[in-house]
């Protein structure tokens, strides 16, 4: 007892505060034991009440008078229907059985006498069982609505009908009233993709600059960077778009009648209608693809010459389904990686062929495919499109091969066949400089021969008579116009997302150990070299996951294009809902489009993150 201090008089038995302290400590120790059963009881009652309601409504769809409308349900067994008086009793028994199974499952998981794999499997089974009332209700009710409500009809035939409206932002396409809704969807999708890609590129570059500036020792520079971040991060994007469109661009861009005085050597014209740039067109697709192929061929050769061969006993297949993982393994350890690189390069060329012929994409189903289901029709059209080198079909084919070749490359990397060494000697540097110089020169010549550029020609007179400025126009085929709506959306998305990216860059740099920077300083590296060679490469490991979220936000925030009158696919679909009335399938297509874009961005960023984190620190 020598280690304890003297007992205060108030804490002795019979003291003034002895009994309250004892009761308080007792209550505190037993509070969790008293509250936990009550919490579980409330959760069980809430789940039972909600689940019973959904089970009851699910069984109502199986009663006489409604079951006849569910003829498309593949697992329907109650063809005669369930009696109305049975619904209430069946709901009670079904819900009780589900609740008992779910809560007993959680109880058994709490014992912990199972492996991790068994735990995951049982947890998934419990989750599916617990969600079964809601899933069954959703399926049965949607099937019933599909048969009884015309707005829930899921056929996409209406997309092949005439659109009946026009678009103000349709470059590089040309649409008319008689075009199908598929063609208008193509225009809107392309508009959304190009503004998002440009915004992602802009916010990445600007975000890195501002994020690094926030850590500068120059107080004025760091203060300006902090002011930028706080201003744009705390202002809603829709307010920024309104401000840019009405005040910044709307008030500061010169009127169209002064366009002749606001040009750069008669090649670029600026007005409140947008920016007019020279017409650029690929006049020889073969030479253009050959230029891209030159770069890809150089990549294949570099990887071939710098690849390190390892012993056969180090790469023996030990994983199941080895042939599916590495289908070119029978060709040998030297030929297999080359074949994978060649297929990867060829798939990129096919994808580029489809992208640069996007104007010729054809969404119309072939006449021979008019019979059969929707999936069958699209598959048949896809096969026929490949046989005729149709750009859309070739793009899809190239994308499929690109994904498969990328997965095979991952497996080849994992098995140690893609280990490279670099010759850092003066001879090696000179050789690489000469080779890349030749590659760049060859690409420049091929692109020069394959790309045509036309100077914009502003028509201000007709038959020798001066036209009023309202009748001025650029000669068709000599110019391309970048609308003010596009500029507003691009600048708004870039500035808003830059503020988020800058904070990610700042936080990632500050999370690095101070010793890394001190080691770089001790090596005599300049501030720029420290940033490029030491700080940013290590900060990327923690930066990329958060950057992925911001890129996804940029993709989803592009739906605000309608605020400034820009025609992205969301605005196009909104107009289609108004004139076609097919709200459910249209919004499902909107959901699938955003989901496809988000998954594509996530897949690319996951690939980049995997490459960055390949080397363990």
Phi, psi and omega in degrees: 000357183292335181282348181265149179284171179294143180282128179291154181299324183288342182261358177283154175305129183092354179290173186293323185247016184292306184294319176301321180295318180297313181294324179294315179296321178296315180295320181293320181291329185256007182295316181296319179295331181277326185277325185303310178299323179294320179296314179296324179294316178296318179296319180295317179295320179295316179294318180298315181297315182291316181295320180297322179298317181288322177296319179300313180290331175294316180291333177299328179288349179258006179277163179299136182101336178243333183293334179295338181274002182249038184293339181276354182285117189289338184254021184285126181241341181268072184292333180275347179093158179261138179294147183299323183287344180277339187299313183297315180293316180297323178299318180297312183292316180298314182294319179297317180297319179295315181297316180298317181295317182295311184287329173292325177298316177294325178295318179292326177294328181292340179291328175077019181266037182222163178282171180296321180295316178297323178297315181296317181295315181293323179295320177295319179296319178296319180296318179295317179296317180294329180271355184301322177299320182285324179293314181297319179297316181298314182295310183295320183289322178294320177297321179293318178295324180298326181271343187240351181231118184297333181290345179263015179283125191264004178289144183258024180298327182296339179287344178268002178274169180295137183291310178084014175212173183239164179240144180269341180235099187228007179299139002267017184267166173230118183243151176230172183300330185277356180290155181283165179291334175299319180293324177290324175297321178300316179298313181296321179294317179296320178300316180294318183294316184291323180288327179288317179298317178294322179293320178297316178297316182294315182290332177292311180295310182293324180294321177295317180298313182289322178297319177291324180296329179295337180263006182290150176282346176285113186296322181294317180294313180293326178293319177296318179296318179294320178297319178299312183298312183294325182290308185281333181286330185261006178250129180303144182298322182296325177292320178297319180295316177300316182296316180297317186288320186267328186254303187291300182279319183295325184266338187259336178287139182291152178293161185296331182291345177256019186294331180294331181272358182234067180222157175256097178054033178061024177250328179231127182243140182235133175206178179289355174271350180134195180245128179258125182238165180298149175288124179241128185216142175277109184270341179220097184295327181297312179294324179296312178294329177294325176296316176294322179296330177298317178295318180293323177295322177297322178297317179297317182293317180299315180294325179291316184285334183259001181285137180262124178277138179243168183292152181296326183290347179272348184236020178296136182292128179237352183264153179292157180055044184297325181295325178288327179287319182224081185293343182259014180300325179299342181281353178102160186290340179271324183274326185304309180296329179293317179299319179297318179295322180294315179295321177299315179294319180296321179295324177296319178297319179294319178297317178296323177300317179291321182292315184280358170244031184298333179297333183264009178298133184244119180264358185282132179288138181299148180301325181291344182258016184289340178264150177102179182285175184296315181295318179298319181296318180291321179295317179295319177295324179295315180295316179294326178294323178295321181295336180252011180057039177291131188304318182295314179295321178294323178296315179297317178299313179298323180293319178297313180295323179297317180295315181295316180294327177294318178296320178295322177299320176302315181292321177295320177298316183296330181272005172083019180269349180243066174251128188240153173231147184242132177277105182268008179289166180298325178293318179295319178296319179294321179295315180293323179296317179295317182296312181292328174297318177294321179296314180296320178296316179296318178296319179298317179295315181295318178293324179296322181281339186258344183248128178253138181235128179247134177285134179300136180241106181276121180269113180244359179214159181218126182055038178081358180254138180290133178267152173291153187298338178291342180259001179293146176200160178270143180299136182297134179090002180247353186210160172231140184249129173259110188290157177294332176295318177296315179299319180297313181294318180296311180295318181297312178297320182294311182294320182292314182289331179301320180299321179290318181295322180299320178292324177295316179297315180299313181296322180293321179292318181290340179281349180288147176298140180299332181297331179296315179293319180295324177294321178295322178294320181294336177279356179082020180285144177287164178305320179293319179294322177298318181292316186281324188261336186241308191284301185297318179302323179280327179291337180300330183299320178265350184275321189297314180303318179289326177296326178301317179298320181290324176294321176295320177297322178297318178296317181284327178291345178295346177295346176281010180300329181296340180297324181255008177081020179272137188267082169270181186293332177294316178295322178296314180293326177298319177293322179296321177300320182291325184256351179246333177078005181267073188291316186294305179297327180295314181288334172293321177294322176299314180298315181293324179294313178296323180293318179297317178296318180295318179293325178295314178297317180297319180297316179295317181291327175294322175297316179296319179294324178294322179293322182288321184269010181296321179270123181279140178253000000 
